[in-house]
Amino acid sequence: MTQRIILYGTKLCPSVRPVRGMLDRAGVAYEYVDAGQNQAAKIRLQEINDGYESVPTLVFPDGRTLTEPSLVQLRARLEAEGYQVPHTPPWQAWREAPIQSLLGVAMIAFGLWDASWLFVLIGVLLLVFIPTRAYFER
């Protein structure tokens, strides 16, 4: 575990932030490469992913890769590598999924403004699903 994992991602990909969060919580030494700003990274991603620039893509020190992993897959791989991965507290989950969090708050606000219980319900479900998805990482 002395070598670093390489994480290829872009600023626009919403899946990169939860992956980085899990790597940070586990204390993994990794190098983040922004494929949106780096032509060599784009070429490397195409080599790894059969011509696609799929992110997030992780390259482990042994050469194996993991492309667009679910949090369950990433947790399993990190634990196989010997890392302890703590589960996500709710406030951390909200930070790692800011778009979904803002959408949930906006739905609640609109529902209150419009007196529509359906929008309030959808907003609450969005906000509740974000932290509870951490429990599905097991």
C-alpha positions in Angstrom: 0.0 0.0 0.0 3.0 2.3 -0.4 2.1 3.3 -4.0 -0.7 5.7 -4.8 -4.0 4.9 -6.5 -4.7 7.2 -9.5 -8.2 8.6 -9.7 -9.2 10.0 -13.1 -12.2 12.4 -12.9 -13.7 15.6 -14.1 -15.2 18.6 -12.3 -18.5 18.0 -14.0 -19.0 14.4 -13.1 -21.2 14.0 -10.0 -19.9 10.5 -9.3 -16.4 11.7 -8.6 -17.1 13.5 -5.4 -18.5 10.5 -3.5 -15.6 8.4 -4.7 -13.1 11.0 -3.5 -15.0 11.2 -0.2 -14.7 7.4 0.4 -11.0 7.5 -0.5 -10.5 10.3 2.0 -12.5 8.7 4.8 -10.4 5.5 4.3 -7.1 7.4 4.4 -6.1 6.2 1.0 -3.1 7.8 -0.7 -4.3 8.7 -4.1 -3.5 11.1 -6.9 -6.4 12.9 -8.6 -6.0 13.6 -12.3 -8.5 16.0 -13.9 -9.2 14.5 -17.3 -11.1 17.6 -18.4 -7.9 19.6 -18.2 -5.3 17.0 -19.2 -5.0 15.6 -22.7 -2.6 12.8 -21.7 -5.2 11.7 -19.1 -7.9 11.6 -21.8 -5.8 9.4 -23.9 -5.0 7.1 -20.9 -8.7 6.9 -20.1 -9.4 5.8 -23.7 -6.8 3.1 -23.4 -8.2 1.8 -20.2 -11.9 2.0 -21.2 -11.9 0.7 -24.8 -12.1 4.2 -26.4 -14.4 5.8 -23.8 -13.4 8.6 -21.4 -15.4 7.1 -18.5 -14.9 8.7 -15.1 -14.4 8.1 -12.3 -11.7 5.5 -13.2 -9.3 4.3 -10.6 -6.0 2.6 -11.4 -4.6 0.6 -8.5 -0.9 0.1 -7.9 -1.1 -3.5 -9.1 -2.4 -2.2 -12.5 -6.0 -3.3 -12.1 -8.7 -0.7 -12.8 -12.2 0.1 -11.6 -14.3 2.2 -13.9 -17.5 4.0 -12.7 -17.7 1.9 -9.5 -20.6 1.9 -7.2 -19.8 2.8 -3.7 -20.4 -0.9 -2.7 -17.8 -2.0 -5.3 -15.3 0.6 -4.2 -15.7 -0.3 -0.6 -15.2 -4.0 -1.3 -12.1 -3.3 -3.4 -10.6 -1.0 -0.7 -11.3 -3.5 2.1 -9.7 -6.2 -0.1 -6.6 -3.9 -0.3 -6.6 -3.7 3.5 -8.1 -0.3 4.2 -10.8 0.3 6.8 -13.6 2.3 5.3 -15.8 4.1 7.8 -19.4 4.6 6.9 -20.6 8.0 5.7 -22.3 10.3 8.4 -25.4 12.0 7.0 -23.9 15.5 6.9 -20.9 14.2 4.9 -23.3 12.5 2.5 -25.1 15.8 1.9 -21.7 17.5 1.2 -20.8 14.7 -1.3 -24.0 15.0 -3.2 -24.6 18.8 -3.4 -26.8 18.8 -6.5 -29.2 16.3 -5.0 -29.2 18.1 -1.7 -30.0 21.5 -3.3 -32.7 19.9 -5.4 -34.3 18.4 -2.3 -34.2 21.8 -0.5 -35.6 23.5 -3.6 -38.4 21.0 -3.9 -39.4 21.6 -0.3 -39.3 25.3 -0.7 -41.4 25.2 -3.9 -43.9 22.8 -2.2 -44.3 25.2 0.7 -44.6 28.2 -1.6 -47.1 26.4 -3.8 -48.9 24.6 -0.9 -48.2 21.3 -2.7 -47.6 18.4 -0.4 -46.3 16.3 -3.3 -43.3 18.6 -3.9 -42.6 18.7 -0.1 -42.7 14.9 0.0 -40.3 14.6 -3.0 -37.9 17.1 -1.4 -38.0 15.2 1.9 -37.4 11.9 0.1 -34.4 13.4 -1.7 -32.9 14.7 1.5 -33.6 11.5 3.4 -32.3 9.2 0.6 -28.9 10.9 0.5 -27.8 10.0 4.0 -29.5 6.6 4.0 -27.7 5.6 0.8 -24.6 5.4 3.0 -26.2 2.4 4.8 -26.5 0.7 1.4 -22.7 0.8 1.0 -22.4 -2.2 3.2 
